[in-house]
């Protein structure tokens, strides 16, 4: 079974990806058990640039096939912010609650119909040999006036999904994995990863 490195320290992401990748012939690992402490600076101007940078760097460092993503929240009333700065929105040591509270404060005077937002995710798949593919996923919603729900992480408690009449944090994990930006990007990435595995296995059989 091929080992696949998910390029994160985030336990929430690891749990989600283990569920999403359960049907593939891969053993999911992540940075901590591989002893990787290098933090790749997210210097890209877009989610795709950051995902590609992380995937190629960690694949080269670990010698493993690598799945990296960059994702964040785009709020229309904030001109698309916090965007690529979503994880750093309230400072380097902020908690999830610190971040979404800052967001709620910034939107305090914004009416419901102007609180539209989306989660966006780019997944990059890289091999140590230099193969690199990317896919995207988007989930549209509205920033709620206050948090609700205890599932998920990040901005999930304040990201309201009109079609579900719940925040992302109120959804059961199996439902969230179907509708979230990460779930949608992962679904596309799964197809790409299967193609990569088939191609690699076919090449190996010819050697």
HUTA-V763882 format. One record per residue. N is the residue number from 1. RES is the residue in one letter. PHI is phi in whole degrees, 0 to 359 (999 if undefined). Layout:
BEGIN
n	res	phi
N	RES	PHI
N	RES	PHI
END
This chain:
BEGIN
n	res	phi
1	X	999
2	X	287
3	X	273
4	X	242
5	X	272
6	X	269
7	X	279
8	X	203
9	X	256
10	X	284
11	X	295
12	X	298
13	X	295
14	X	300
15	X	299
16	X	298
17	X	289
18	X	296
19	X	293
20	X	293
21	X	259
22	X	300
23	X	271
24	X	263
25	X	281
26	X	226
27	X	260
28	X	279
29	X	233
30	X	214
31	X	298
32	X	300
33	X	293
34	X	273
35	X	71
36	X	266
37	X	251
38	X	300
39	X	255
40	X	284
41	X	292
42	X	275
43	X	266
44	X	289
45	X	271
46	X	226
47	X	297
48	X	297
49	X	299
50	X	293
51	X	296
52	X	296
53	X	298
54	X	292
55	X	297
56	X	292
57	X	294
58	X	288
59	X	295
60	X	294
61	X	288
62	X	269
63	X	76
64	X	246
65	X	301
66	X	229
67	X	246
68	X	233
69	X	226
70	X	227
71	X	212
72	X	183
73	X	249
74	X	246
75	X	250
76	X	298
77	X	292
78	X	253
79	X	66
80	X	93
81	X	280
82	X	286
83	X	56
84	X	293
85	X	261
86	X	305
87	X	288
88	X	250
89	X	302
90	X	250
91	X	107
92	X	293
93	X	251
94	X	288
95	X	271
96	X	303
97	X	296
98	X	301
99	X	291
100	X	286
101	X	291
102	X	298
103	X	298
104	X	298
105	X	298
106	X	294
107	X	255
108	X	306
109	X	262
110	X	268
111	X	289
112	X	307
113	X	287
114	X	248
115	X	260
116	X	296
117	X	200
118	X	210
119	X	270
120	X	232
121	X	220
122	X	244
123	X	255
124	X	243
125	X	245
126	X	227
127	X	246
128	X	300
129	X	278
130	X	108
131	X	290
132	X	213
133	X	229
134	X	226
135	X	217
136	X	234
137	X	214
138	X	226
139	X	227
140	X	272
141	X	194
142	X	224
143	X	280
144	X	291
145	X	280
146	X	199
147	X	285
148	X	206
149	X	99
150	X	237
151	X	273
152	X	73
153	X	200
154	X	63
155	X	270
156	X	308
157	X	294
158	X	246
159	X	261
160	X	268
161	X	255
162	X	304
163	X	292
164	X	260
165	X	55
166	X	210
167	X	279
168	X	301
169	X	285
170	X	267
171	X	281
172	X	297
173	X	307
174	X	292
175	X	283
176	X	303
177	X	297
178	X	276
179	X	253
180	X	289
181	X	302
182	X	291
183	X	297
184	X	291
185	X	296
186	X	296
187	X	300
188	X	293
189	X	293
190	X	300
191	X	297
192	X	294
193	X	296
194	X	300
195	X	300
196	X	294
197	X	295
198	X	300
199	X	296
200	X	293
201	X	294
202	X	294
203	X	295
204	X	297
205	X	291
206	X	271
207	X	279
END
